């Protein structure tokens, strides 16, 4: 059997009893980083006096080797208790895991997914944005046209949108948001559940002044929904379903979202 086990995103106290039980009974542990999982298990042994199987097999499984590993799998691999654990949070959310689930579905392997700690949902609830429809955008491309197009897509999605960003590019993102949407409200969560957890709310410029140069740590950015699109009688999807040239679609979409027509056209070319 395969079990996907979420692990704490910071505070070790957030691990569930079911997660501890699954980890302690595992024959094989597939780990995003075996060192991180072994450290977690050592902490559980010391803090909660948990007994683990003496002979546990640890295998590294991350985004760089996931495809090759799964191609070589045989369903009999899951005759024992197999666990997949990411470094922190829910497997399959900006971490490997989804391909394992698909393999289990395609090959009749029994599997389960345990609920647990998750940065995007924690930040979404903490943001206070009352629109309960939300969209997880993941990480933006690092630079260039791809980043510009992706950011415009996030801003014009019509939903409260959650973005992950590294501390090295957070200042760049705040500058981009300030230039594109100076009045749009955003919420930033830093180091969720950890000792230095911080919340920041306001426009991009206001948040940048509050954050100052204290950029170290892990960040989740929640962007308020585009009110103009939410109140529109016609949506981007409606326009895209019309049999119109992409340049015309781009002009119409820019009317309801406020997005730059040229940037919108570039984004449509990549759809």
N, C-alpha and C positions, 0 to 999 in steps of 0.2 A: 504493500500500500504506500501511496505517496501522500505526504501531509505538508502543506505550506504553512510555515510558522512565522508570524510577525514577531519582531523583537523590539525592545524599547528604543525610542528615538533619542533618548537622553537619560531619563530617570529610570534606573533599574527597577524601581518599585512598580512600574507600569506593566511589567510582564504578568501574564495571566497564569492561573493554576494549570489550565489546559496546555499552555505553551511549555511550561516546566515539565509536565508529564510527558508530552510528546518528545521533547528533547532528551529526557532521561531514558526513554524506552527505545530510542532510535538505534538501529543497527548501522545505518549509513547516514551521514550528514553531508548533504550537498550545500556548500557554503560560498557565498559571494567572496568571502575572505576567511580562510580556515583559521587564521590567527585571531580574528575578531570573535568568531564563534567559540573557539577554545577558551578565550578570555572570559566570555559571557558564562560559559559552563563552569569555569573555575570560581567565578563570583557567586553563582547559584549554589555551588557546593559549600562555600564558606559562609555565605550569609543565611541561606535557608536550609542548610544541612541536608541537601538533596543527594540521593544516591543515584548514580548513573551506571549504565552497563560498563563493565570493565573494558571490553573490547569494542570500541566504536571506530568505524572507518570514516575518515574525513576526506572529502573530495572537493577540490576547488571548482566552482561553476560560476562564471561571471559572463558579462556581455561579450567578451572577446572570444570565449571558447564554447559558448552555449550551443551554437548551431552544430559545430563539429561533434560535440559530446552527445547531443541528442540523436544525430544521424547514426551513431554507433550503438545506441541503446538497444537492448532486447527486453521485451516485457517481463521476462523472468527476473530482471534486475529488481523489480518491485515485489518479489515474493516475500522479502523481508520488510521491516519498517524503514522506509526511506523518508528523510526530512529534508526540505529545502528551507534554508534560513538566509535572509539577506542581512547586510551589516546592521541596518537599522530601519524599522518601519515595516510596511506591508510588502511582501514579495509581489512583483508585477506592477508596482507603481514606481516608475522610473528605476526599476531594478529588474533583473531577470526573474523568471517564474512563469510568465504566460505561455511560453513555448512548452514548458513541462506539462502544464495543464492540457494544452492541445494534444500533446503526445499521449497523455493518459486517456483522453476522450477517443482518439483515433485507434487506440490499441486495447481498449477495454480494461484499462488499469484503474482500480479503485483509488479514489483520491478524496482529500478533504482540504478545506482552507479554513484556518482558524482566524477569528477576528482579533484585532488588536491595534496597537499604536499606529497612528498615521498622521503625518505632518500636514497634508493638504486639508483634511477635514477639520483638524484642530484649528488651523489658521482661519478657515472659512467661518467657523462658528465664532471665533474670537473677533473677527472683523466687524461684526455688528451690522453688516449689510443685510437688509431685510429681504431682498429678492432671493428666494430659496432655490431658484434655478442657477446652477453654477457649471462652469466648464473648466476642466483641468487642462492647461496648455503645456505643462512640463517645462523643460529648459528651452530657452530661445537659442537659435544658432549664435555662434560666438561673434560674428562680424559680417560686414558686407551686405549685399542686396538681400540675401536670404534672411538675415536678421531683421532688416527693415520690413520686409514683406510679412514675416512671422509676427512681428510686433503690431503691425497694422491689423492683421487678422485677429489678434487677441483683443485689441482695442475696439474693434467693430463687431465683435461676436454677438453682442446683444445680451450677454449673460455676465454675471459676476465671474471673473476669470482669475484662476490661480496659476501663478508662474513660479518656478524655482529659479533662483539665481545664485551664482557663486559670489563670494565676497570680492573677488577680483574685478567683477563686472557690474556690481551693484551701483556704484557711482555713475557709471555709463548709462545704466538703465534709468536711473532717476533723472538724469539730464535729458534722455530721449523722451521720457514721459512728460517732463516739464515743457519741452519744446512742442510735442505733438498735442498734448491735452493738459494745458496749464491749470484748468479748473477741475479736472477729474479727481475724485477722492480715491486714495489708495490706502491700504493697510499693510504694514510690514511686521512680520513676526521673526524675531531673532532667537536662535538657540532654544527652540521649543522644548519645554520640560526640564531644561538644564539650569544650572546655578545662575547663569547670566541671561536668562530669558528676558526679552524686552518686547514691548508692543509700541508701534508708532502709527499714528493716524493723521491724515490731512492730504493736501495736494502734494505732488512730487517735490515741489520746492520747499514746502513746509517740513516735509519728512526729512529731506536732505539736511536742512538746518538743524533738526533735532538729532539726527544720526551723527552729524558732524563728520569726523574721520574715523569713527569707531565701527569699522566695516568688517572686522574679523568675525568668523562664525558662519553658521548655516542660516540661510534666509528663505522665507516664503513671502511672496508678494501677492496680495489680493487686490484686484483692480475692480472698482465699482462698475456696474453695468452701464452701457451707453443708453441713457434715458431716451435719447432721440429715436433710437432704433426700436426700443421696447414699446414706444407709444405709436409707432408707425403702423398704418393699416396694411402696408406691404413690407415684406421682409427680403433679405438678400436671397434666401432660398427661392422665394417666389420669382424674383428677377432671373435667377440662374436657370430656372425651369422654362423660361420663355425662349423661343427660338430667335435669338437676337445675336448679332456680332458681339464679341467680347468687349470691344471699345464702347459700344452702346450700353452694355450691361454695366461696365465700369462707371460710366457717367451717371446712370440711374442709382447705382449703389452709393456713389459719392454724395448724391443728393440727400439720401436718408441717413447716412452715417457721418457725414462731414469729412470723410476720408479723402485725401488727395487723389484726384482722378488717375493720374499717372501711376501712382503707387498701387492703387486698386487694380488697375489694368495689369500691372506686373504680377500681382498676387493671383489674379484669375488665370494667367498663363501657366501658373504652376499647379493649378487645381487638377 
